[in-house]
Amino acid sequence: MSTILAVAGVEVRRFLRDRSNIFFVFIFPLLLILLLGSQFGAASGQSHVSLAGGAGTELEQRLASRLTADGLRVTSGGADAVRADLSRGRTDVGVFISDAAAMAFDDGRPADVEVVMASQSAAQAALQSVRASVQAVDAGQRQLAAIEAAGVGHVEAAAALEAARDAVELPRLEIVDTNNVTQEFTGLGQFDLGAAQQLLLFVFLSSLTGAATLIQARRLGVIARMMSAPVTSWQAIAGQSLGRFGIAVVQGGYIMLGTALLFGVDWGNALLAGLILVLFAAVSAAAAMVIGSVLDNDAAASGVGVGLGLVLAGLGGSMVPPEFFSETLQTVSRATPHRWAYDAFAIVQRHNGGFVDILPQLAVLAAMAAALLVLGALLLQRSLNRAL
């Protein structure tokens, strides 16, 4: 076992020695997830409004209560913090309450509040909801002022107005969405979908392009020198596979942890998500073994790895969600490991599925990994005796 681990360690060090791999494995995926989530990510299903200023005043309390009642998620913070959240897309709308506006509201005079919308697409709908909530607070204040102008005290006027609201049943509008695709993405976080897609894309792509290191090891005689030591061919093969598998798992785990900490991505049950990653990484490593054993040119292997990785990722739903595919393309996509891993992540992330729920997907991934690993091992063993 120590021999296999030593071979795997050498493979990992050879991979990391190329500085470009560090960028494309650890930095570029997070940048792409940030870009895609900011531009195309689904909203969390509940618009976020941040209130700045006027803490503890009646205006702030009335606005917060009304916004919450209207289905908006409301938080409070300092003006600088709210502006920073707006610029980073962490909140949809910021409402800034000045001291003068709070005092004017208490005195029954018109109060001006500043409303700032973020740049993301979902902010426009949130702004309309905020406007409706502000208008409702304004209407309530005007009604209270009209009752007080008739000679009724403030306390009695507020109580009478509240009683009137309770006595009148407002009309309700209930919208039932029967679109299965819409329901599938309901409640999905802004970065959740993109994170799962890019995880599958980059783990598989990095593994395939890493097949070039296997060809270089064969060409430079690294494997031949290894075989001159007391190392069997199957130990060399197992070490090569384990090294590539370790790189894929580390990259996938890094993406999962990074997106959870930086973007708040919800991966569902951590153990199940990790199990999906492990099996998908096994498939990726085994596929790299096949390419690295069949081809003799490392440049050609990199090109084939990029092309094949992008094509399979596109067919498997790592670029466009497979829920939008036609029935024919849906069937084709199930020939890729990406689709089975995508479905497993969807069950865990969106539906809080358990181990039994994703067992079919895990079984298919395990079968793919085993088949590719056996094929790659046989091809690599044959290539050890083939002159380059």
C-alpha atoms as a printed R data frame, in Angstrom:
    type eleno elety resid chain resno       x      y       z
1   ATOM     1    CA   MET     A     1   0.000  0.000   0.000
2   ATOM     2    CA   SER     A     2   2.891  2.357   0.756
3   ATOM     3    CA   THR     A     3   4.165  1.871  -2.799
4   ATOM     4    CA   ILE     A     4   0.800  2.839  -4.263
5   ATOM     5    CA   LEU     A     5   0.629  5.936  -2.062
6   ATOM     6    CA   ALA     A     6   4.155  6.914  -3.071
7   ATOM     7    CA   VAL     A     7   3.268  6.660  -6.761
8   ATOM     8    CA   ALA     A     8   0.099  8.693  -6.148
9   ATOM     9    CA   GLY     A     9   2.109 11.339  -4.300
10  ATOM    10    CA   VAL     A    10   4.509 11.673  -7.217
11  ATOM    11    CA   GLU     A    11   1.573 12.077  -9.597
12  ATOM    12    CA   VAL     A    12   0.027 14.825  -7.463
13  ATOM    13    CA   ARG     A    13   3.337 16.707  -7.202
14  ATOM    14    CA   ARG     A    14   3.819 16.508 -10.970
15  ATOM    15    CA   PHE     A    15   0.345 17.924 -11.488
16  ATOM    16    CA   LEU     A    16   0.811 20.807  -9.040
17  ATOM    17    CA   ARG     A    17   4.247 21.646 -10.416
18  ATOM    18    CA   ASP     A    18   2.480 23.213 -13.395
19  ATOM    19    CA   ARG     A    19   1.428 26.596 -11.973
20  ATOM    20    CA   SER     A    20  -1.322 27.014 -14.544
21  ATOM    21    CA   ASN     A    21  -3.091 24.016 -13.016
22  ATOM    22    CA   ILE     A    22  -3.371 25.859  -9.696
23  ATOM    23    CA   PHE     A    23  -5.266 28.700 -11.360
24  ATOM    24    CA   PHE     A    24  -7.618 26.540 -13.401
25  ATOM    25    CA   VAL     A    25  -8.216 24.040 -10.594
26  ATOM    26    CA   PHE     A    26  -8.669 26.326  -7.584
27  ATOM    27    CA   ILE     A    27  -9.217 29.943  -8.659
28  ATOM    28    CA   PHE     A    28 -11.008 29.999 -12.000
29  ATOM    29    CA   PRO     A    29 -13.955 27.781 -10.926
30  ATOM    30    CA   LEU     A    30 -14.893 30.132  -8.069
31  ATOM    31    CA   LEU     A    31 -14.609 33.174 -10.329
32  ATOM    32    CA   LEU     A    32 -16.885 31.551 -12.907
33  ATOM    33    CA   ILE     A    33 -19.424 30.533 -10.260
34  ATOM    34    CA   LEU     A    34 -19.463 34.125  -8.971
35  ATOM    35    CA   LEU     A    35 -19.972 35.493 -12.486
36  ATOM    36    CA   LEU     A    36 -22.724 33.059 -13.461
37  ATOM    37    CA   GLY     A    37 -24.505 33.375 -10.134
38  ATOM    38    CA   SER     A    38 -24.418 37.176 -10.228
39  ATOM    39    CA   GLN     A    39 -25.762 37.399 -13.777
40  ATOM    40    CA   PHE     A    40 -28.016 34.381 -14.204
41  ATOM    41    CA   GLY     A    41 -28.458 32.856 -10.759
42  ATOM    42    CA   ALA     A    42 -31.975 32.240  -9.545
43  ATOM    43    CA   ALA     A    43 -33.166 34.338  -6.682
44  ATOM    44    CA   SER     A    44 -33.697 32.560  -3.416
45  ATOM    45    CA   GLY     A    45 -37.448 32.846  -3.888
46  ATOM    46    CA   GLN     A    46 -37.698 35.669  -1.337
47  ATOM    47    CA   SER     A    47 -36.515 39.202  -2.077
48  ATOM    48    CA   HIS     A    48 -34.102 40.719   0.399
49  ATOM    49    CA   VAL     A    49 -34.532 44.285   1.665
50  ATOM    50    CA   SER     A    50 -32.061 46.037   3.973
51  ATOM    51    CA   LEU     A    51 -33.074 48.960   6.181
52  ATOM    52    CA   ALA     A    52 -30.451 51.545   7.130
53  ATOM    53    CA   GLY     A    53 -31.002 54.228   9.775
54  ATOM    54    CA   GLY     A    54 -33.972 55.074  11.952
55  ATOM    55    CA   ALA     A    55 -33.352 52.183  14.333
56  ATOM    56    CA   GLY     A    56 -36.113 51.964  16.937
57  ATOM    57    CA   THR     A    57 -38.239 54.707  15.376
58  ATOM    58    CA   GLU     A    58 -41.888 54.214  14.501
59  ATOM    59    CA   LEU     A    59 -41.130 54.664  10.794
60  ATOM    60    CA   GLU     A    60 -38.503 51.922  10.836
61  ATOM    61    CA   GLN     A    61 -40.751 49.565  12.777
62  ATOM    62    CA   ARG     A    62 -43.752 50.181  10.553
63  ATOM    63    CA   LEU     A    63 -41.714 49.678   7.380
64  ATOM    64    CA   ALA     A    64 -40.068 46.509   8.676
65  ATOM    65    CA   SER     A    65 -43.408 45.087   9.789
66  ATOM    66    CA   ARG     A    66 -45.100 45.870   6.488
67  ATOM    67    CA   LEU     A    67 -42.245 44.563   4.333
68  ATOM    68    CA   THR     A    68 -42.177 41.329   6.316
69  ATOM    69    CA   ALA     A    69 -45.946 40.947   6.057
70  ATOM    70    CA   ASP     A    70 -45.639 41.377   2.287
71  ATOM    71    CA   GLY     A    71 -43.284 38.399   2.056
72  ATOM    72    CA   LEU     A    72 -39.936 40.194   1.898
73  ATOM    73    CA   ARG     A    73 -36.877 39.236   3.930
74  ATOM    74    CA   VAL     A    74 -35.872 42.274   5.977
75  ATOM    75    CA   THR     A    75 -32.555 42.971   7.695
76  ATOM    76    CA   SER     A    76 -31.132 46.113   9.272
77  ATOM    77    CA   GLY     A    77 -27.639 47.543   9.254
78  ATOM    78    CA   GLY     A    78 -25.526 50.627   8.927
79  ATOM    79    CA   ALA     A    79 -25.679 52.758   5.805
80  ATOM    80    CA   ASP     A    80 -22.173 51.760   4.677
81  ATOM    81    CA   ALA     A    81 -22.881 48.060   5.239
82  ATOM    82    CA   VAL     A    82 -26.131 48.229   3.262
83  ATOM    83    CA   ARG     A    83 -24.402 50.010   0.359
84  ATOM    84    CA   ALA     A    84 -21.697 47.340   0.372
85  ATOM    85    CA   ASP     A    85 -24.347 44.589   0.278
86  ATOM    86    CA   LEU     A    86 -26.069 46.319  -2.632
87  ATOM    87    CA   SER     A    87 -22.845 46.547  -4.618
88  ATOM    88    CA   ARG     A    88 -22.087 42.862  -4.012
89  ATOM    89    CA   GLY     A    89 -25.596 41.648  -4.807
90  ATOM    90    CA   ARG     A    90 -26.252 40.376  -1.291
91  ATOM    91    CA   THR     A    91 -29.456 42.402  -0.999
92  ATOM    92    CA   ASP     A    92 -31.982 43.454  -3.625
93  ATOM    93    CA   VAL     A    93 -33.146 46.820  -2.303
94  ATOM    94    CA   GLY     A    94 -31.799 49.167   0.334
95  ATOM    95    CA   VAL     A    95 -34.066 51.608   2.193
96  ATOM    96    CA   PHE     A    96 -32.266 54.509   3.890
97  ATOM    97    CA   ILE     A    97 -34.156 56.313   6.675
98  ATOM    98    CA   SER     A    98 -32.753 59.652   7.807
99  ATOM    99    CA   ASP     A    99 -33.335 61.166  11.239
100 ATOM   100    CA   ALA     A   100 -35.311 63.981   9.625
101 ATOM   101    CA   ALA     A   101 -37.599 61.475   7.893
102 ATOM   102    CA   ALA     A   102 -38.206 59.589  11.160
103 ATOM   103    CA   MET     A   103 -39.082 62.819  12.990
104 ATOM   104    CA   ALA     A   104 -41.385 63.974  10.182
105 ATOM   105    CA   PHE     A   105 -43.212 60.638  10.267
106 ATOM   106    CA   ASP     A   106 -43.723 60.926  14.041
107 ATOM   107    CA   ASP     A   107 -45.132 64.434  13.575
108 ATOM   108    CA   GLY     A   108 -47.519 63.319  10.839
109 ATOM   109    CA   ARG     A   109 -45.659 65.219   8.132
110 ATOM   110    CA   PRO     A   110 -44.482 63.792   4.774
111 ATOM   111    CA   ALA     A   111 -41.332 61.737   5.229
112 ATOM   112    CA   ASP     A   112 -38.880 61.094   2.409
113 ATOM   113    CA   VAL     A   113 -36.902 57.834   2.403
114 ATOM   114    CA   GLU     A   114 -34.169 56.900  -0.058
115 ATOM   115    CA   VAL     A   115 -34.644 53.613  -1.913
116 ATOM   116    CA   VAL     A   116 -31.698 52.114  -3.833
117 ATOM   117    CA   MET     A   117 -31.971 49.074  -6.088
118 ATOM   118    CA   ALA     A   118 -29.152 46.587  -6.692
119 ATOM   119    CA   SER     A   119 -27.977 45.680 -10.188
120 ATOM   120    CA   GLN     A   120 -29.151 42.055 -10.338
121 ATOM   121    CA   SER     A   121 -32.181 41.199 -12.435
122 ATOM   122    CA   ALA     A   122 -34.315 40.091  -9.471
123 ATOM   123    CA   ALA     A   123 -33.965 43.517  -7.847
124 ATOM   124    CA   GLN     A   124 -36.512 45.122 -10.186
125 ATOM   125    CA   ALA     A   125 -39.325 42.903  -8.902
126 ATOM   126    CA   ALA     A   126 -38.179 43.497  -5.328
127 ATOM   127    CA   LEU     A   127 -38.279 47.253  -5.902
128 ATOM   128    CA   GLN     A   128 -41.915 47.093  -6.967
129 ATOM   129    CA   SER     A   129 -42.770 45.141  -3.825
130 ATOM   130    CA   VAL     A   130 -40.951 47.712  -1.674
131 ATOM   131    CA   ARG     A   131 -42.838 50.541  -3.347
132 ATOM   132    CA   ALA     A   132 -46.152 48.822  -2.649
133 ATOM   133    CA   SER     A   133 -45.182 48.293   0.996
134 ATOM   134    CA   VAL     A   134 -44.086 51.916   1.418
135 ATOM   135    CA   GLN     A   135 -47.323 53.124  -0.154
136 ATOM   136    CA   ALA     A   136 -49.297 50.927   2.241
137 ATOM   137    CA   VAL     A   137 -47.480 52.464   5.226
138 ATOM   138    CA   ASP     A   138 -48.087 55.922   3.784
139 ATOM   139    CA   ALA     A   139 -51.793 55.191   3.296
140 ATOM   140    CA   GLY     A   140 -52.112 53.982   6.878
141 ATOM   141    CA   GLN     A   141 -50.421 57.114   8.181
142 ATOM   142    CA   ARG     A   142 -52.710 59.323   6.099
143 ATOM   143    CA   GLN     A   143 -55.769 57.498   7.432
144 ATOM   144    CA   LEU     A   144 -54.541 57.984  10.978
145 ATOM   145    CA   ALA     A   145 -53.936 61.677  10.345
146 ATOM   146    CA   ALA     A   146 -57.444 62.104   8.896
147 ATOM   147    CA   ILE     A   147 -59.065 60.519  11.975
148 ATOM   148    CA   GLU     A   148 -56.988 62.656  14.314
149 ATOM   149    CA   ALA     A   149 -57.974 65.775  12.322
150 ATOM   150    CA   ALA     A   150 -61.605 64.957  13.162
151 ATOM   151    CA   GLY     A   151 -60.807 65.425  16.870
152 ATOM   152    CA   VAL     A   152 -60.022 61.839  17.883
153 ATOM   153    CA   GLY     A   153 -56.951 61.206  20.050
154 ATOM   154    CA   HIS     A   154 -53.939 59.394  18.665
155 ATOM   155    CA   VAL     A   155 -54.398 56.242  20.749
156 ATOM   156    CA   GLU     A   156 -58.118 56.007  20.030
157 ATOM   157    CA   ALA     A   157 -57.554 56.704  16.330
158 ATOM   158    CA   ALA     A   158 -54.920 53.976  16.055
159 ATOM   159    CA   ALA     A   159 -57.172 51.497  17.875
160 ATOM   160    CA   ALA     A   160 -60.160 52.346  15.679
161 ATOM   161    CA   LEU     A   161 -58.076 51.991  12.533
162 ATOM   162    CA   GLU     A   162 -56.737 48.606  13.678
163 ATOM   163    CA   ALA     A   163 -60.243 47.412  14.507
164 ATOM   164    CA   ALA     A   164 -61.445 48.469  11.081
165 ATOM   165    CA   ARG     A   165 -58.648 46.508   9.410
166 ATOM   166    CA   ASP     A   166 -59.545 43.407  11.413
167 ATOM   167    CA   ALA     A   167 -63.235 43.742  10.575
168 ATOM   168    CA   VAL     A   168 -62.681 43.936   6.817
169 ATOM   169    CA   GLU     A   169 -61.516 40.833   4.982
170 ATOM   170    CA   LEU     A   170 -59.271 41.881   2.118
171 ATOM   171    CA   PRO     A   171 -59.508 40.054  -1.217
172 ATOM   172    CA   ARG     A   172 -56.864 37.375  -1.725
173 ATOM   173    CA   LEU     A   173 -55.112 36.382  -4.914
174 ATOM   174    CA   GLU     A   174 -53.577 32.919  -4.950
175 ATOM   175    CA   ILE     A   175 -51.373 31.929  -7.870
176 ATOM   176    CA   VAL     A   176 -50.843 28.223  -8.473
177 ATOM   177    CA   ASP     A   177 -47.894 27.441 -10.716
178 ATOM   178    CA   THR     A   178 -48.258 24.132 -12.539
179 ATOM   179    CA   ASN     A   179 -45.001 24.506 -14.464
180 ATOM   180    CA   ASN     A   180 -42.811 21.585 -13.393
181 ATOM   181    CA   VAL     A   181 -39.603 23.372 -14.387
182 ATOM   182    CA   THR     A   182 -40.478 26.426 -12.316
183 ATOM   183    CA   GLN     A   183 -41.343 24.289  -9.330
184 ATOM   184    CA   GLU     A   184 -38.061 22.418  -9.693
185 ATOM   185    CA   PHE     A   185 -36.031 25.597  -9.178
186 ATOM   186    CA   THR     A   186 -38.256 27.199  -6.545
187 ATOM   187    CA   GLY     A   187 -36.313 28.101  -3.423
188 ATOM   188    CA   LEU     A   188 -32.954 27.492  -5.081
189 ATOM   189    CA   GLY     A   189 -30.239 29.884  -3.920
190 ATOM   190    CA   GLN     A   190 -28.634 32.353  -6.288
191 ATOM   191    CA   PHE     A   191 -25.375 30.394  -6.583
192 ATOM   192    CA   ASP     A   192 -26.637 26.883  -5.780
193 ATOM   193    CA   LEU     A   193 -27.355 25.728  -9.326
194 ATOM   194    CA   GLY     A   194 -24.210 27.216 -10.861
195 ATOM   195    CA   ALA     A   195 -22.008 25.795  -8.101
196 ATOM   196    CA   ALA     A   196 -23.185 22.229  -8.705
197 ATOM   197    CA   GLN     A   197 -22.853 22.584 -12.479
198 ATOM   198    CA   GLN     A   198 -19.361 24.093 -12.379
199 ATOM   199    CA   LEU     A   199 -18.208 21.542  -9.811
200 ATOM   200    CA   LEU     A   200 -19.007 18.732 -12.237
201 ATOM   201    CA   LEU     A   201 -17.574 20.620 -15.202
202 ATOM   202    CA   PHE     A   202 -14.201 21.449 -13.662
203 ATOM   203    CA   VAL     A   203 -13.599 18.206 -11.777
204 ATOM   204    CA   PHE     A   204 -14.096 16.199 -14.960
205 ATOM   205    CA   LEU     A   205 -12.287 18.710 -17.188
206 ATOM   206    CA   SER     A   206  -9.254 18.986 -14.908
207 ATOM   207    CA   SER     A   207  -9.014 15.220 -14.680
208 ATOM   208    CA   LEU     A   208  -9.072 14.734 -18.451
209 ATOM   209    CA   THR     A   209  -6.552 17.472 -19.170
210 ATOM   210    CA   GLY     A   210  -4.376 16.000 -16.414
211 ATOM   211    CA   ALA     A   211  -4.049 12.868 -18.520
212 ATOM   212    CA   ALA     A   212  -1.160 14.646 -20.247
213 ATOM   213    CA   THR     A   213   0.990 14.071 -17.155
214 ATOM   214    CA   LEU     A   214   0.527 10.321 -17.560
215 ATOM   215    CA   ILE     A   215   1.729 10.508 -21.167
216 ATOM   216    CA   GLN     A   216   4.703 12.637 -20.109
217 ATOM   217    CA   ALA     A   217   5.553 10.101 -17.420
218 ATOM   218    CA   ARG     A   218   5.573  7.351 -20.029
219 ATOM   219    CA   ARG     A   219   7.543  9.413 -22.545
220 ATOM   220    CA   LEU     A   220  10.178 10.617 -20.078
221 ATOM   221    CA   GLY     A   221  10.680  7.108 -18.757
222 ATOM   222    CA   VAL     A   222   9.330  7.841 -15.286
223 ATOM   223    CA   ILE     A   223   7.116  4.777 -15.341
224 ATOM   224    CA   ALA     A   224   9.887  2.659 -16.869
225 ATOM   225    CA   ARG     A   225  12.251  3.626 -14.039
226 ATOM   226    CA   MET     A   226   9.472  2.964 -11.575
227 ATOM   227    CA   MET     A   227   9.003 -0.518 -12.980
228 ATOM   228    CA   SER     A   228  12.745 -1.196 -12.569
229 ATOM   229    CA   ALA     A   229  12.197 -0.960  -8.818
230 ATOM   230    CA   PRO     A   230  10.274 -3.636  -6.915
231 ATOM   231    CA   VAL     A   231   6.985 -2.217  -8.182
232 ATOM   232    CA   THR     A   232   4.473 -4.320 -10.070
233 ATOM   233    CA   SER     A   233   2.539 -3.011 -13.040
234 ATOM   234    CA   TRP     A   234  -0.695 -3.111 -11.087
235 ATOM   235    CA   GLN     A   235   0.855 -1.070  -8.265
236 ATOM   236    CA   ALA     A   236   1.943  1.526 -10.777
237 ATOM   237    CA   ILE     A   237  -1.515  1.570 -12.308
238 ATOM   238    CA   ALA     A   238  -3.203  1.820  -8.905
239 ATOM   239    CA   GLY     A   239  -0.877  4.645  -7.872
240 ATOM   240    CA   GLN     A   240  -1.535  6.587 -11.074
241 ATOM   241    CA   SER     A   241  -5.282  6.163 -10.627
242 ATOM   242    CA   LEU     A   242  -5.181  7.120  -6.964
243 ATOM   243    CA   GLY     A   243  -3.159 10.252  -7.687
244 ATOM   244    CA   ARG     A   244  -5.624 11.444 -10.294
245 ATOM   245    CA   PHE     A   245  -8.534 10.529  -8.013
246 ATOM   246    CA   GLY     A   246  -7.008 12.508  -5.145
247 ATOM   247    CA   ILE     A   247  -6.617 15.614  -7.305
248 ATOM   248    CA   ALA     A   248 -10.258 15.413  -8.394
249 ATOM   249    CA   VAL     A   249 -11.544 14.945  -4.827
250 ATOM   250    CA   VAL     A   250  -9.435 17.815  -3.468
251 ATOM   251    CA   GLN     A   251 -10.599 20.134  -6.222
252 ATOM   252    CA   GLY     A   252 -14.236 19.191  -5.755
253 ATOM   253    CA   GLY     A   253 -14.044 19.505  -1.976
254 ATOM   254    CA   TYR     A   254 -12.365 22.893  -2.342
255 ATOM   255    CA   ILE     A   255 -15.139 24.125  -4.639
256 ATOM   256    CA   MET     A   256 -17.840 22.865  -2.288
257 ATOM   257    CA   LEU     A   257 -16.249 24.422   0.793
258 ATOM   258    CA   GLY     A   258 -15.347 27.670  -0.981
259 ATOM   259    CA   THR     A   259 -18.809 28.226  -2.429
260 ATOM   260    CA   ALA     A   260 -20.458 27.400   0.899
261 ATOM   261    CA   LEU     A   261 -18.306 29.934   2.777
262 ATOM   262    CA   LEU     A   262 -18.118 32.689   0.154
263 ATOM   263    CA   PHE     A   263 -21.500 32.458  -1.571
264 ATOM   264    CA   GLY     A   264 -23.674 30.667   0.972
265 ATOM   265    CA   VAL     A   265 -24.310 27.673  -1.314
266 ATOM   266    CA   ASP     A   266 -26.455 25.016   0.341
267 ATOM   267    CA   TRP     A   267 -25.144 21.569  -0.606
268 ATOM   268    CA   GLY     A   268 -27.718 19.754   1.505
269 ATOM   269    CA   ASN     A   269 -26.483 16.782   3.512
270 ATOM   270    CA   ALA     A   270 -22.700 17.155   3.581
271 ATOM   271    CA   LEU     A   271 -22.011 13.410   3.767
272 ATOM   272    CA   LEU     A   272 -24.243 12.603   0.816
273 ATOM   273    CA   ALA     A   273 -22.833 15.489  -1.229
274 ATOM   274    CA   GLY     A   274 -19.342 14.240  -0.439
275 ATOM   275    CA   LEU     A   275 -20.283 10.717  -1.489
276 ATOM   276    CA   ILE     A   276 -21.564 11.999  -4.838
277 ATOM   277    CA   LEU     A   277 -18.310 13.905  -5.306
278 ATOM   278    CA   VAL     A   278 -16.182 10.853  -4.490
279 ATOM   279    CA   LEU     A   279 -17.943  8.639  -7.031
280 ATOM   280    CA   PHE     A   280 -17.889 11.329  -9.708
281 ATOM   281    CA   ALA     A   281 -14.184 11.919  -9.033
282 ATOM   282    CA   ALA     A   282 -13.626  8.179  -9.483
283 ATOM   283    CA   VAL     A   283 -15.324  8.326 -12.873
284 ATOM   284    CA   SER     A   284 -13.226 11.359 -13.835
285 ATOM   285    CA   ALA     A   285  -9.962  9.728 -12.771
286 ATOM   286    CA   ALA     A   286 -10.783  6.527 -14.612
287 ATOM   287    CA   ALA     A   287 -11.659  8.462 -17.791
288 ATOM   288    CA   ALA     A   288  -8.296 10.254 -17.552
289 ATOM   289    CA   MET     A   289  -6.575  6.869 -17.309
290 ATOM   290    CA   VAL     A   290  -8.219  5.785 -20.557
291 ATOM   291    CA   ILE     A   291  -7.148  8.913 -22.443
292 ATOM   292    CA   GLY     A   292  -3.634  8.857 -20.982
293 ATOM   293    CA   SER     A   293  -3.209  5.230 -22.005
294 ATOM   294    CA   VAL     A   294  -4.613  5.475 -25.531
295 ATOM   295    CA   LEU     A   295  -2.848  8.623 -26.721
296 ATOM   296    CA   ASP     A   296   0.903  9.093 -27.024
297 ATOM   297    CA   ASN     A   297   1.034 12.885 -27.506
298 ATOM   298    CA   ASP     A   298   0.474 15.018 -24.412
299 ATOM   299    CA   ALA     A   299  -0.615 18.076 -26.436
300 ATOM   300    CA   ALA     A   300  -3.180 15.986 -28.279
301 ATOM   301    CA   ALA     A   301  -4.354 14.526 -24.984
302 ATOM   302    CA   SER     A   302  -4.928 18.014 -23.566
303 ATOM   303    CA   GLY     A   303  -6.933 18.998 -26.636
304 ATOM   304    CA   VAL     A   304  -8.993 15.823 -26.540
305 ATOM   305    CA   GLY     A   305  -9.523 16.267 -22.805
306 ATOM   306    CA   VAL     A   306 -10.806 19.822 -23.168
307 ATOM   307    CA   GLY     A   307 -13.037 18.998 -26.130
308 ATOM   308    CA   LEU     A   308 -14.451 15.803 -24.681
309 ATOM   309    CA   GLY     A   309 -14.857 17.367 -21.241
310 ATOM   310    CA   LEU     A   310 -16.814 20.340 -22.593
311 ATOM   311    CA   VAL     A   311 -19.026 18.195 -24.822
312 ATOM   312    CA   LEU     A   312 -19.911 15.755 -22.049
313 ATOM   313    CA   ALA     A   313 -20.469 18.612 -19.616
314 ATOM   314    CA   GLY     A   314 -22.840 20.307 -22.051
315 ATOM   315    CA   LEU     A   315 -24.772 17.104 -22.680
316 ATOM   316    CA   GLY     A   316 -24.851 16.314 -18.962
317 ATOM   317    CA   GLY     A   317 -26.395 19.610 -17.868
318 ATOM   318    CA   SER     A   318 -23.318 21.430 -16.571
319 ATOM   319    CA   MET     A   319 -23.906 24.387 -18.878
320 ATOM   320    CA   VAL     A   320 -27.667 24.449 -19.375
321 ATOM   321    CA   PRO     A   321 -29.909 22.742 -16.795
322 ATOM   322    CA   PRO     A   322 -31.152 19.449 -18.258
323 ATOM   323    CA   GLU     A   323 -34.687 20.354 -17.162
324 ATOM   324    CA   PHE     A   324 -34.779 22.510 -20.315
325 ATOM   325    CA   PHE     A   325 -33.672 19.678 -22.626
326 ATOM   326    CA   SER     A   326 -35.958 17.999 -25.110
327 ATOM   327    CA   GLU     A   327 -37.000 14.406 -24.472
328 ATOM   328    CA   THR     A   328 -34.435 13.120 -26.979
329 ATOM   329    CA   LEU     A   329 -31.619 15.142 -25.432
330 ATOM   330    CA   GLN     A   330 -32.762 14.063 -21.984
331 ATOM   331    CA   THR     A   331 -32.199 10.451 -23.025
332 ATOM   332    CA   VAL     A   332 -28.805 11.229 -24.556
333 ATOM   333    CA   SER     A   333 -27.683 13.124 -21.459
334 ATOM   334    CA   ARG     A   334 -28.091 10.009 -19.316
335 ATOM   335    CA   ALA     A   335 -25.126  8.483 -21.109
336 ATOM   336    CA   THR     A   336 -22.880 11.000 -19.327
337 ATOM   337    CA   PRO     A   337 -21.730 10.791 -15.698
338 ATOM   338    CA   HIS     A   338 -22.484 14.496 -15.325
339 ATOM   339    CA   ARG     A   339 -26.220 13.945 -15.662
340 ATOM   340    CA   TRP     A   340 -26.345 11.259 -12.980
341 ATOM   341    CA   ALA     A   341 -24.268 13.370 -10.600
342 ATOM   342    CA   TYR     A   342 -26.397 16.438 -11.421
343 ATOM   343    CA   ASP     A   343 -29.588 14.551 -10.580
344 ATOM   344    CA   ALA     A   344 -28.078 13.296  -7.333
345 ATOM   345    CA   PHE     A   345 -27.032 16.801  -6.286
346 ATOM   346    CA   ALA     A   346 -30.497 18.109  -7.222
347 ATOM   347    CA   ILE     A   347 -32.179 15.546  -4.971
348 ATOM   348    CA   VAL     A   348 -29.888 16.347  -2.046
349 ATOM   349    CA   GLN     A   349 -29.842 20.134  -2.507
350 ATOM   350    CA   ARG     A   350 -33.425 20.931  -3.472
351 ATOM   351    CA   HIS     A   351 -35.461 18.111  -1.944
352 ATOM   352    CA   ASN     A   352 -33.421 17.140   1.132
353 ATOM   353    CA   GLY     A   353 -33.196 13.612  -0.234
354 ATOM   354    CA   GLY     A   354 -31.566 10.780   1.669
355 ATOM   355    CA   PHE     A   355 -29.226  7.953   0.736
356 ATOM   356    CA   VAL     A   356 -32.018  5.743  -0.586
357 ATOM   357    CA   ASP     A   357 -33.282  8.558  -2.834
358 ATOM   358    CA   ILE     A   358 -29.944  8.911  -4.640
359 ATOM   359    CA   LEU     A   359 -29.020  5.226  -4.606
360 ATOM   360    CA   PRO     A   360 -29.815  4.714  -8.346
361 ATOM   361    CA   GLN     A   361 -27.572  7.650  -9.307
362 ATOM   362    CA   LEU     A   362 -24.780  6.434  -7.046
363 ATOM   363    CA   ALA     A   363 -25.028  2.917  -8.476
364 ATOM   364    CA   VAL     A   364 -24.699  4.192 -12.050
365 ATOM   365    CA   LEU     A   365 -21.696  6.373 -11.152
366 ATOM   366    CA   ALA     A   366 -20.014  3.453  -9.374
367 ATOM   367    CA   ALA     A   367 -20.605  1.191 -12.379
368 ATOM   368    CA   MET     A   368 -19.175  3.808 -14.756
369 ATOM   369    CA   ALA     A   369 -16.118  4.263 -12.545
370 ATOM   370    CA   ALA     A   370 -15.486  0.521 -12.308
371 ATOM   371    CA   ALA     A   371 -15.856 -0.033 -16.046
372 ATOM   372    CA   LEU     A   372 -13.596  2.864 -16.997
373 ATOM   373    CA   LEU     A   373 -11.027  1.961 -14.346
374 ATOM   374    CA   VAL     A   374 -10.725 -1.616 -15.591
375 ATOM   375    CA   LEU     A   375 -10.478 -0.414 -19.188
376 ATOM   376    CA   GLY     A   376  -7.912  2.246 -18.287
377 ATOM   377    CA   ALA     A   377  -5.838 -0.227 -16.272
378 ATOM   378    CA   LEU     A   378  -5.765 -2.729 -19.156
379 ATOM   379    CA   LEU     A   379  -4.844 -0.022 -21.661
380 ATOM   380    CA   LEU     A   380  -2.129  1.397 -19.406
381 ATOM   381    CA   GLN     A   381  -0.666 -2.030 -18.800
382 ATOM   382    CA   ARG     A   382  -0.503 -2.588 -22.546
383 ATOM   383    CA   SER     A   383   1.004  0.838 -23.128
384 ATOM   384    CA   LEU     A   384   3.856  0.146 -20.698
385 ATOM   385    CA   ASN     A   385   5.262 -2.249 -23.272
386 ATOM   386    CA   ARG     A   386   4.634  0.022 -26.226
387 ATOM   387    CA   ALA     A   387   7.426  2.313 -27.420
388 ATOM   388    CA   LEU     A   388   6.518  5.960 -27.653
